Amino acid sequence: MTTQTYSRADITDWRPEDDKFWNNSGKSVAYRNLWISIPNLLVGFAVWGMWGIITVQMLNLGFPFKPADMFTLTAIAGLMGATMRIPASFFIRLSGGRNTIFLTSALLIIPAVWTGIALQDKNTPLWVFQACAFLSGIGGGNFACSMSNISSFFPKRLQGTGLGLNAGLGNFGVTTMQVLIPLVMTVGVFGAAGGGSMVLLKDSGWILGKIVAGTPTYIQNAGFIWAAILAPLVLAAWFGMNNLMTLSPNYGGTLAAFAKIIYLWGITCAVGALGLYLYLPAPTGLGLLNMWVALPLIIVATLLVMKLAAFGEMKGNIAKQFEIFSNKHTWSLTLLYIVTFGSFIGFSMALPLSITVIFGVSHVPDAAGVMQHTLKNPNAPSALTYAWIGPFVGALIRPVGGWISDKVGGSIVTQVISAVMVVASGAVGYVMMQAYGSATPEQYFSTFMWLFVLLFAASGIGNGSTFRTIGVIFDRQQTGPVLGWTSAVAAYGAFIAPVVIGAQIKAGTPQTAMYGFAIFYALCLVLNWWFYLRAGSEIKNP
């Protein structure tokens, strides 16, 4: 029976495991889709994570919000980016690869432009910024559909390499954002159309060092720059990418594909908004739930609503994708991916705040001997100068992790990096404790940064190894949804890590957060050995 096609982008014959087919035509098609996918994913990460930098600069410019208000922006973006990954993991089967990547990237233009407009005026109400942060979660959601799409183009023997390149170079969006935003804020890139400048009330910084108070700053460029970059990227996705009909046989045409994506993300936004309202403290929300209750409820509610709200062809496709939840390896690999990507994105979000709070002040006791954390440290390092280094290393090394895993096996690589992360996390905790009790915390900064770079490097390698393991264990129909699901749950690290580290810093015990992470890594090290490395394991990998 001939498979129905809906556009010239549709490919009906796709046999990547056939070496002759791969070498003759498959390879060129796969890599064309990969090279277009990567920059779209990169900008998705950038828009998702930009609030960590924007909020720091808003405080430096004197926007009339408390630090606690600013934290709601990073929390909202982090939580929605993870939650939006849950339905996004099913988009490729429902709507086709080209259709999905084009629309999900194009939708990012909305929060990018709206953020730029909102930042032009200090009197913009907080709820507007919260709405922009909410929509920025689309960028976090894009990872699930992007990885699900690319996994379908490559043979199993190249899953680590293909997925490692897509994820690793895509993850450079974090570093790109941390470097590019401070840079474009220094000049009027968009001229009169971009609005005027504001004057820094506090010192800021960028990759080359400190920017002193009194310097004109174009903070609105932090949003506008991504809209300008996205415009050619979405056109490249539309004209250069493909829908594989072997994976998305009944997507129903372009408009139907778009409608399914918007519909599923719409109901996800409703669940996320309700969850945030119950979690966030007043005046933003009710503050009825703590984080460890709110997150599972949001995840379960999103899955339940998706299943109940599906209809027609969509209902059958979603039911088929839900079969991954009956496989125990879905759950073991979810935990292992939290170790790697959860740590990468969580520490990316938390590092600027950690540098500012721990090293930005001198920690000295008052007359009663009680430690105080309010005196400005004249030798403080700038968070905007150094925070990009760790994510840069983690993203740069991620494809290497996939390549090594293709050679020696994903699980053995995961085992080694988990052991490294146990030691490095414990060591970071100890250094945090020393710095947070010192009048001259900058003396510990070099050690702190090197240990965090080691954590990022290990998490980056582990990202590639975990993806390779998923590609080996699951068949082609289930690999994409499993990749999407595991990345969705791990993405909550963007929400959890800043909250946990921030709470422990407030309590005066920042080391406790890192010690807790070290214990979690150790438990997952045992889990990885039990399922994939021990002599009697069901699946040896290797």
C-alpha positions in Angstrom: 0.0 0.0 0.0 1.3 3.4 -0.9 1.9 5.8 2.0 0.1 9.1 1.6 2.2 12.2 1.5 1.2 15.8 2.3 4.1 17.9 1.0 7.4 17.8 -0.8 9.1 17.6 2.6 7.7 14.1 3.3 10.0 11.1 2.9 8.3 7.7 2.5 11.3 5.4 2.1 13.7 5.6 5.1 16.0 2.7 5.9 19.1 4.0 7.8 20.1 0.5 9.0 20.6 -0.5 5.3 24.2 0.5 4.6 23.7 0.9 0.9 20.7 3.2 1.4 22.5 5.1 4.1 25.6 5.7 2.0 23.8 6.5 -1.2 21.2 9.0 0.1 20.3 8.6 3.7 23.4 10.1 5.2 23.2 13.4 3.3 19.5 13.8 4.3 20.1 12.9 7.9 23.0 15.4 8.3 21.1 18.2 6.5 18.3 17.8 9.0 20.8 17.7 11.8 22.7 20.9 10.8 19.4 22.8 10.6 18.1 21.3 13.9 21.2 22.3 15.9 20.9 26.1 15.6 17.2 26.0 16.1 17.7 24.0 19.3 20.5 26.3 20.4 18.2 29.4 20.3 15.5 27.4 22.1 17.9 26.9 25.0 18.9 30.5 24.9 15.4 31.9 25.1 14.5 29.4 27.9 17.6 30.2 30.0 17.8 34.0 29.4 16.0 35.0 32.6 19.0 34.0 34.7 21.0 36.8 33.0 18.1 39.3 32.5 17.1 39.3 36.2 20.6 40.0 37.3 20.7 43.0 35.0 17.2 44.2 36.0 18.5 44.4 39.6 21.6 46.3 38.4 19.4 48.8 36.6 17.0 49.3 39.5 13.8 47.7 38.3 11.4 48.1 41.2 11.2 44.4 42.1 12.5 42.5 45.1 15.0 39.7 44.6 12.3 37.2 45.5 10.2 38.6 42.7 13.1 38.0 40.3 13.4 34.4 41.4 9.8 33.8 40.3 10.9 34.6 36.7 13.6 31.9 36.6 11.3 29.5 38.5 8.5 30.0 36.0 10.7 29.6 33.0 12.4 26.5 34.4 9.3 24.7 35.4 7.4 25.5 32.1 10.4 24.5 30.0 10.4 21.1 31.6 6.6 20.6 31.6 6.4 21.6 27.9 8.8 18.8 27.1 6.2 16.2 28.2 3.8 16.7 25.2 6.7 17.7 23.0 8.2 14.2 23.2 5.1 13.0 21.2 5.0 15.8 18.6 7.2 14.1 16.0 4.9 11.1 15.6 1.8 13.3 15.7 2.9 16.1 13.4 6.1 15.2 11.6 9.7 16.5 12.1 9.8 19.4 9.7 6.4 20.7 10.8 7.3 20.4 14.5 10.7 22.1 14.4 9.4 24.9 12.2 6.4 25.8 14.4 8.1 25.3 17.8 11.0 27.6 16.8 8.7 30.2 15.2 6.6 30.4 18.4 9.7 31.5 20.3 9.6 34.8 18.5 6.6 35.7 20.7 8.4 35.7 24.1 11.6 37.1 22.5 9.8 40.2 21.1 7.5 40.6 24.1 10.4 40.5 26.5 12.3 43.1 24.6 9.2 45.4 24.6 8.6 44.8 28.3 12.2 45.6 29.2 12.1 49.0 27.6 10.1 50.4 30.6 11.0 50.0 34.3 7.3 50.5 35.2 6.2 47.3 33.3 4.3 45.3 35.9 5.8 42.0 37.2 3.0 39.9 35.7 4.1 40.9 32.2 7.6 39.6 32.9 6.1 36.5 34.4 4.0 35.9 31.3 7.1 36.3 29.1 9.0 33.8 31.3 6.1 31.4 31.1 6.2 31.5 27.3 10.0 31.2 27.3 9.4 27.7 28.4 8.6 26.8 24.8 12.4 26.9 24.3 12.9 24.3 26.9 10.2 22.1 25.5 11.9 22.2 22.0 14.6 19.9 23.2 12.3 16.9 23.5 10.9 17.1 20.0 14.3 18.0 18.5 16.0 15.0 20.0 13.1 12.7 19.2 13.3 13.9 15.5 17.0 13.5 15.1 17.1 10.0 16.6 14.8 8.8 13.8 17.3 9.9 11.1 20.3 8.0 12.3 21.2 4.2 12.5 21.7 2.7 15.9 25.4 2.6 15.4 25.5 6.4 15.1 22.9 7.3 17.7 25.5 8.5 20.2 27.2 10.7 17.6 24.0 12.1 16.0 22.2 12.8 19.3 25.4 14.0 20.9 26.0 16.6 18.2 22.4 17.8 18.3 22.2 18.0 22.1 25.8 19.1 22.7 25.9 21.9 20.1 22.3 22.7 21.0 23.2 23.1 24.6 25.6 25.8 23.5 22.5 28.0 23.7 23.1 28.3 27.4 26.7 29.6 26.9 25.7 31.6 23.8 23.0 33.3 25.9 25.4 34.0 28.8 28.0 35.6 26.5 25.8 37.3 23.9 23.2 38.9 26.1 25.7 41.0 28.2 27.4 41.9 24.9 24.4 43.1 23.0 23.2 45.1 26.0 26.2 47.4 25.7 25.2 48.8 22.3 22.1 50.0 20.5 22.1 47.1 18.0 18.6 47.9 16.7 18.9 51.7 16.6 15.9 53.8 17.2 13.5 50.9 16.6 15.0 49.1 19.6 14.4 51.9 22.1 16.7 54.0 24.3 19.2 53.0 27.0 19.0 52.9 30.7 21.9 53.7 33.1 23.4 51.0 35.4 22.9 51.8 39.1 25.2 49.0 40.1 28.3 47.4 38.6 27.7 44.7 36.0 29.9 42.6 33.8 30.5 40.7 30.6 32.9 38.2 29.2 35.8 40.6 29.3 35.3 41.9 32.8 33.4 44.5 34.9 31.1 47.2 33.5 30.9 50.1 36.0 27.8 51.8 37.3 26.7 54.8 35.2 27.2 52.9 31.9 24.3 53.1 29.4 22.7 49.7 28.9 20.2 48.4 26.3 18.6 45.6 28.4 15.8 45.2 25.9 18.3 43.7 23.4 18.3 40.6 25.6 14.9 39.7 24.0 15.1 41.3 20.6 18.4 39.6 19.6 16.7 36.2 19.6 13.9 37.3 17.4 16.4 38.6 14.9 18.3 35.3 14.9 15.2 33.1 14.8 13.8 34.6 11.6 16.3 32.9 9.2 16.4 29.8 11.2 12.7 29.0 11.0 12.9 29.6 7.2 15.7 27.1 7.0 13.6 24.6 9.0 10.7 25.0 6.7 12.6 24.7 3.4 15.4 22.3 4.5 14.0 19.7 6.9 11.9 16.6 6.3 9.0 14.6 7.7 9.7 10.9 7.9 6.5 9.1 7.0 7.8 5.9 8.5 7.6 7.6 11.9 4.7 10.0 11.3 2.5 8.2 8.8 -0.8 10.0 9.5 0.1 13.5 10.6 -2.8 14.8 8.4 -1.2 17.7 6.6 0.6 20.9 7.7 -2.4 22.8 9.3 -3.5 19.6 11.1 0.0 19.1 12.4 0.2 22.7 13.7 -3.2 22.4 15.3 -2.2 19.3 17.2 0.9 21.0 18.6 -0.9 24.1 19.7 -3.7 22.1 21.2 -1.4 19.9 23.3 0.7 22.8 24.4 -2.4 24.8 25.2 -3.7 22.3 27.7 -0.1 21.9 29.1 0.0 25.6 29.7 -3.3 25.4 31.6 -1.9 22.7 33.9 1.4 24.5 34.4 -0.3 27.8 35.2 -2.5 26.1 37.8 0.5 24.3 39.3 2.6 27.5 39.5 -0.4 29.3 41.1 -0.6 26.6 43.8 3.2 26.6 44.3 4.5 30.2 44.1 4.2 32.3 47.2 1.9 35.4 47.5 1.3 37.8 45.8 2.0 35.7 42.7 0.4 32.5 43.9 -1.2 30.8 46.9 2.0 29.0 48.2 0.0 25.9 49.2 2.4 23.3 47.8 6.1 22.7 48.4 8.3 21.9 45.4 8.5 18.1 46.0 4.7 17.9 46.0 4.0 20.4 43.2 6.4 18.8 40.6 5.0 15.3 40.7 1.5 16.6 40.6 2.2 18.8 37.6 3.9 15.9 35.7 1.1 13.4 36.5 -1.6 16.0 35.7 0.0 16.8 32.4 0.1 13.2 31.3 -3.5 12.6 32.5 -4.9 15.6 30.7 -3.0 14.8 27.5 -4.5 11.3 27.5 -8.0 12.4 28.3 -8.0 15.4 25.9 -6.8 13.4 22.9 -9.3 12.6 20.2 -9.4 10.9 16.8 -6.1 9.8 15.3 -4.3 11.7 18.0 -5.8 9.4 20.7 -4.4 6.3 19.2 -1.0 7.7 18.6 -0.7 9.0 22.2 -1.9 5.7 23.6 0.8 3.9 21.6 3.5 6.3 22.8 2.3 5.8 26.4 3.5 2.2 26.1 7.0 3.4 27.1 5.8 3.7 30.7 5.3 0.0 31.1 9.0 -0.6 30.4 11.2 -0.5 33.5 14.1 0.8 31.5 12.2 4.0 30.8 12.3 4.7 34.6 15.9 3.7 35.2 17.2 5.8 32.3 15.1 8.7 33.5 17.0 8.7 36.8 20.3 8.4 35.0 19.4 11.3 32.7 18.6 13.4 35.7 22.2 12.8 36.8 23.6 14.2 33.5 21.3 16.7 31.9 19.4 17.6 35.1 22.7 18.5 36.6 23.9 20.4 33.5 20.8 22.6 33.1 20.3 23.0 36.9 23.8 24.1 37.6 23.7 26.4 34.5 20.7 28.2 36.1 22.1 28.2 39.7 25.7 29.1 39.1 25.3 32.9 38.5 23.3 33.2 41.7 25.8 31.1 43.6 28.7 33.2 42.5 26.9 36.4 43.4 25.7 35.4 46.8 28.7 33.4 48.0 31.5 35.5 46.6 29.9 38.8 46.1 29.8 39.7 49.9 32.3 39.4 52.8 31.0 37.0 55.4 31.8 38.5 58.8 30.4 38.1 62.3 28.6 41.0 64.0 29.3 42.2 67.6 27.3 39.3 69.0 29.3 36.8 66.9 26.5 36.0 64.5 27.7 35.6 60.9 26.4 38.4 58.5 26.2 38.2 54.7 25.5 41.7 53.7 28.8 43.5 53.4 29.9 44.0 49.8 33.1 42.3 48.8 35.3 44.8 46.9 37.2 41.9 45.3 34.1 40.0 44.2 34.2 38.2 40.8 31.5 39.1 38.4 28.9 36.3 37.8 28.4 37.5 34.2 32.2 37.2 33.6 32.6 33.6 34.7 29.2 31.8 34.8 29.4 30.9 31.1 32.5 28.8 31.4 31.0 25.6 33.0 28.1 25.3 30.5 30.5 26.0 27.6 32.7 23.1 28.7 29.7 20.8 29.3 28.2 21.5 25.9 31.5 21.3 24.1 32.4 17.9 25.4 28.9 16.4 25.0 29.4 15.1 21.4 32.7 13.5 22.7 30.6 11.6 25.2 28.4 10.2 22.5 31.4 9.3 20.3 33.2 7.5 23.1 30.0 5.7 24.0 29.6 4.4 20.4 33.0 2.9 20.8 33.0 1.4 24.3 29.3 1.4 25.4 27.1 4.0 27.0 26.7 2.5 30.4 30.4 2.1 31.2 30.9 5.8 30.4 27.9 6.7 32.6 29.4 4.7 35.4 32.7 6.6 35.3 31.2 10.0 35.1 28.8 9.3 37.9 31.7 8.4 40.2 33.5 11.7 39.1 30.3 13.7 39.9 30.0 12.1 43.4 33.5 13.3 44.3 33.3 16.7 42.6 29.9 17.5 44.1 31.1 16.7 47.6 34.2 18.8 47.0 32.2 21.8 45.8 30.0 21.6 48.9 33.1 21.8 51.1 34.5 24.8 49.2 31.1 26.5 49.4 31.1 26.0 53.2 34.6 27.5 53.5 33.8 30.5 51.3 30.5 31.3 53.0 32.3 31.6 56.3 35.1 33.8 55.1 35.6 37.6 55.0 37.6 37.0 51.9 35.7 34.4 49.9 37.4 35.2 46.7 40.4 33.1 47.8 38.3 30.0 47.3 36.8 31.1 43.9 39.4 29.5 41.7 38.9 26.1 43.3 35.2 26.5 43.3 35.1 27.3 39.5 37.5 24.4 38.6 35.4 21.9 40.5 32.2 23.2 38.8 33.9 23.0 35.4 34.7 19.3 36.3 31.0 18.8 37.2 29.9 20.3 33.9 32.4 18.3 31.9 31.3 15.0 33.5 27.6 15.9 33.0 28.2 16.7 29.4 30.0 13.4 28.7 27.2 11.6 30.5 24.5 13.3 28.4 26.0 11.6 25.3 26.4 8.3 27.0 22.8 8.1 28.3 21.4 9.0 24.9 23.5 6.2 23.3 22.1 3.7 25.9 18.5 4.7 25.1 19.2 4.3 21.4 20.5 0.8 21.9 17.9 -0.5 24.4 14.7 0.8 22.7 13.4 0.2 19.2 13.0 3.0 16.6 9.4 3.6 17.4 10.0 4.1 21.1 13.4 5.7 21.2 12.1 9.2 20.4 9.3 9.2 23.0 11.8 7.8 25.6 14.3 10.5 24.7 11.6 13.1 25.1 10.3 11.8 28.3 13.6 11.4 30.1 14.7 14.9 28.9 11.4 16.3 30.2 11.9 15.0 33.7 15.6 15.8 33.8 14.8 19.4 32.7 13.1 20.0 36.0 16.7 20.3 37.2 16.4 23.9 35.9 13.8 24.5 38.6 15.1 22.2 41.4 18.8 23.1 41.5 18.3 26.9 42.0 15.6 26.4 44.5 17.5 23.8 46.6 20.9 25.7 46.4 19.2 29.1 47.1 17.3 27.7 50.1 20.4 26.2 51.6 22.4 29.4 51.0 19.6 31.3 52.8 19.8 28.8 55.7 23.6 29.4 55.9 24.5 25.8 54.8 25.2 25.9 51.0 27.2 22.7 51.3 24.2 20.7 52.2 22.7 21.1 48.8 25.9 19.8 47.1 26.2 16.9 49.6 22.6 15.9 48.8 23.4 15.9 45.0 26.5 13.7 45.7 24.3 11.1 47.5 21.9 11.1 44.6 24.7 10.5 42.1 26.1 7.7 44.2 22.7 5.9 44.3 22.3 6.3 40.5 25.8 4.9 40.1 24.6 1.7 41.8 21.4 1.7 39.7 23.4 1.9 36.5 25.6 -1.0 37.6 22.7 -3.1 38.6 20.7 -2.7 35.3 23.4 -2.5 32.7 26.9 -3.6 33.9 26.7 -6.4 36.5 27.3 -10.0 35.3 23.6 -11.0 35.6 22.0 -7.9 34.2 19.2 -8.3 31.7 20.8 -5.9 29.2 24.6 -5.6 29.1 25.7 -2.3 27.7 28.5 -3.1 27.2 
